[in-house]
Amino acid sequence: MTLIDLDPSQVGIIEILNGDSKFKTRLMEMGFSIGIKVRLINKMPFSGPITIRIRNGMLSLRKMDASKIKIKLDG
């Protein structure tokens, strides 16, 4: 399951960050790491960005980037 598979207000736990090292570094600088909880806030239609809550902040990610983040459902 990836980050884009969540429904709004569902919570997932990050399991794997896929992509090249530059992409992974960028994600880690934004607060992504293995074991962190993320909540999907909003999905924009037509391949638009998604909005998530991670740690104490809100971020928007392109769906292409979000599809590289593997998660498991919390609960």
HELIX and SHEET records of a PDB file:
HELIX    1   1 LEU A    3  ASP A    5  5                                   3    
HELIX    2   2 SER A   21  GLU A   29  1                                   9    
HELIX    3   3 LYS A   63  ALA A   66  1                                   4    
SHEET    1   A 5 GLY A  57  LEU A  61  0                                        
SHEET    2   A 5 ILE A  50  ILE A  54 -1                                        
SHEET    3   A 5 LYS A  37  LYS A  43 -1                                        
SHEET    4   A 5 VAL A  11  LEU A  17 -1                                        
SHEET    5   A 5 ILE A  69  LEU A  73 -1                                        
END                                                                             
